[in-house]
Amino acid sequence: MRVRKKLFVALLLLFGLGVPGVIWVITLPPATPSYAEVVGRYRSSDRILLDRKERPLHQLRVAEESRSLEWATLDRISPALITAVVQAEDRRFYVHGGIDWLSLVSAAWRNVSSPEVRGASTITMQLSSLITPELAPGRGRRSLLEKIRQIRAARQVEAGWTKARILESYLNLVTFRGELRGIAAASRGLFGKEPHGIAGSEALVLAALLRAPRAGVDRLTSRAQGLAKLLRWPENPTRIRATAERAASGLYYVSPVADFAPHVARKLLTGTGKQQRHSDKVTCTIDLDLQLYAAEALRNRLFSLRSQNVQDAALLVVENKTGDTLAYLGNDGVRTTARFVDGAEALRQAGSILKPFLYALAFDRRLLTPASLLDDSPLEIPVFGGIYRPQNYDDQFHGLVTARQALASSLNVPAVRTLSLVGIDPFVSALQDLGFRDLQAPDYYGPSLALGSADVCLRDLVDGYRALANGGMYQPSRLTFDPIWEPARRVFSPQAVFLVADILSDRESREMTFGLENALATRFWTAVKTGTSKDMRDNWCVGFSEHYTVGVWVGNFSGAPMWHVSGVSGAAPLWLEIMNYLHRDRPSRQAAPPPGLEQRETRFPDLNVVRRETYVQGTESTTVKAVASTAAKRILYPVEGMILALDPDVPPSQQLVVFEAKAAGDVIRWRLNGKRLAADSPAARWHPKAGKHKLALETSEGRVLETVQFEVR
């Protein structure tokens, strides 16, 4: 039924309008766009990232179907190329109205004998096909009706466009060779030049490519030489052939404007991140000068660590006041082991780098003051699957230390004790408030969270330390100047943050672990912390000055351990170099103490020292003594809640458990389930028996020092 209706309509048109009228109706072309519309919808295959001063920072290809670069206006295109193209494609371009009738008649006459003739399409006719999808050519030659539609479209273009705009648009939209579309991509891809630099043999070859984009060297050379004769250009034939060989080599490379911030470019110029961009140029917060300096410093640092099995690094610099990211290096570029891995966003084990947040929380909750005494002695904590025994970096214990010394010198046992005071749930909640992503539920972590068993990324760490620099107010850093930005929120009090920053800048308190002279010591005020993960797989150094927060990660993307590299020897020297560069002509001073803090001259009888300490009002003290505890005398083994298993293959009489205690020279006694054991020494032997048991450690006078409960199965 539908076929009959179509036939009826066709017959009606034929008899009602006649053959010319039918042809006129069915060849009516779609409306052609204006010059402004064509330029407006043009998109380069590459987008350019500009730094904060509008300087090219990175060029990234985002479209795969063809290579087309920025739109080249006619005044930026070589006059020699324009002349060669007009001569090759449409020598009467400036005098016809879109259709060269003389060429059409000549083409029709030679259509059978010359396979290269394409219907004598003018530049305007070709442009109409390029800007109107409905007129795009198919695989074969156009039919007569299609040709008529193209002619009519060309007349529309000529009626609304100037000749200059027609030629400019044609040169920007036509394909020259392979994937190279437009004169900007062709001139850079084939000859490594800008369009205004094309001359002589290069102009001839480019013009010759328009008729035969896939031509070989001989054919391309012949066309270009013939064009030179028509134009009467004195070009050397040997030079023309050499140019044709280069164009036909297939080695097309459009050199990027810049290649300095690949990971930022992928975030901002593609649709893979939160900040998808549609503009060909995007301005970011990066400072090109700092980015280049940091990249060179990072390469030099990695070179010096190669012999210690260090392959990769990442670096971030953020301005404290604005949150602008001034430098962003996800890796070492082409020298890295994994070029596309973004070390600033990669999750790695934190190590000691989280300790400042733990102490800030303890100060905020008034559980500790910087003068509080903590016990840095062997500690055993029963955990699922065994016993957790935290060790210090230097495998030494220092006895009683202040909280200031514990944080500044990054002592591990005091940090674990601090976590037991604060609680794992509140600490995880504080980290989440600081913007740390990908954290597990609190019950996933144990006491090792104090020493950085969580996986974090450098970007979150820098944002967290920037909150310390900004008085406890957290706000994520940014890469663009977008007005819509997450508002700041308070995580810690200004008083707690001031105390932490003061401790992290205290060289004297840091001396216990790092000495007075190290890569953390600057000639201007800074607060800094290092971290090293298990088996030396990750090095961290993050710190801030009055104006900037700088974070560095050093390690291997493969997860391989480094050889004898700690945070202070691996990441810290790079951190110091960047900080020195940032403050080469800008001072950095410690912030004034916020209201609510008091200073007191404080005596520490147990340490035999006196020092001036800062306190939150209401917590100050003039004398700090160690609380009477089991610090000097205590049970080392077994620990509270331990479960011991009897070996069924060994007779009970041959199995032995040794109770161990730490004593300070006094006589001690053991009591098990209320019964005194024979041994009065720090080590007592016992043949285990199944059941639950209570072990007590007493003085010779019978005063109980400590008790633990354990079970034998």
Sequence and secondary structure as in RCSB ss.txt:
>XXXX:A:sequence
MRVRKKLFVALLLLFGLGVPGVIWVITLPPATPSYAEVVGRYRSSDRILLDRKERPLHQLRVAEESRSLEWATLD
RISPALITAVVQAEDRRFYVHGGIDWLSLVSAAWRNVSSPEVRGASTITMQLSSLITPELAPGRGRRSLLEKIRQ
IRAARQVEAGWTKARILESYLNLVTFRGELRGIAAASRGLFGKEPHGIAGSEALVLAALLRAPRAGVDRLTSRAQ
GLAKLLRWPENPTRIRATAERAASGLYYVSPVADFAPHVARKLLTGTGKQQRHSDKVTCTIDLDLQLYAAEALRN
RLFSLRSQNVQDAALLVVENKTGDTLAYLGNDGVRTTARFVDGAEALRQAGSILKPFLYALAFDRRLLTPASLLD
DSPLEIPVFGGIYRPQNYDDQFHGLVTARQALASSLNVPAVRTLSLVGIDPFVSALQDLGFRDLQAPDYYGPSLA
LGSADVCLRDLVDGYRALANGGMYQPSRLTFDPIWEPARRVFSPQAVFLVADILSDRESREMTFGLENALATRFW
TAVKTGTSKDMRDNWCVGFSEHYTVGVWVGNFSGAPMWHVSGVSGAAPLWLEIMNYLHRDRPSRQAAPPPGLEQR
ETRFPDLNVVRRETYVQGTESTTVKAVASTAAKRILYPVEGMILALDPDVPPSQQLVVFEAKAAGDVIRWRLNGK
RLAADSPAARWHPKAGKHKLALETSEGRVLETVQFEVR
>XXXX:A:secstr
 HHHHHHHHHHHHHHHHHHHHHHHHHT       HHHHHHH   SEEEEE TTS EEEEEE   S B  S   GG
GS HHHHHHHHHHH TTTTTSSS  HHHHHHHHHHTTT TT      HHHHHHHHH GGG   SS   HHHHHHH
HHHHHHHHHHS HHHHHHHHHHHSEEETTEESHHHHHHHHHS  GGG  THHHHHHHHHHH TT  HHHHHHHHH
HHHHHHT    HHHHHHHHHHHTS       S BS HHHHHHHHSTTSSS   SSEEE S  HHHHHHHHHHHHH
HHHHHGGGT  EEEEEEEETTT BEEEEESS GGGSSSTT  TTTS EE GGGGHHHHHHHHHHTTS  TT EEE
ES   EEETTEEE    TTS   EEEEHHHHHHTT HHHHHHHHHHH HHHHHHHHHHTT  S   GGG  GGGG
GT SEE HHHHHHHHHHHHTTTEE   BSS  S     EE S HHHHHHHHHHHT HHHHHHHH SSSTT  SS 
 EEEEEE GGG EEEEEEE SSEEEEEEEE TT    SS  TTTTTHHHHHHHHHHHTSS         TTEEEE
EEEETTTTEEEEEEEETT   SB    SSSSSSEEEES TT EE   TTS GGG  EEEEEE SSS EEEEETTE
E S  SSEEEE   SEEEEEEEEETT  EEEEEEEEE 
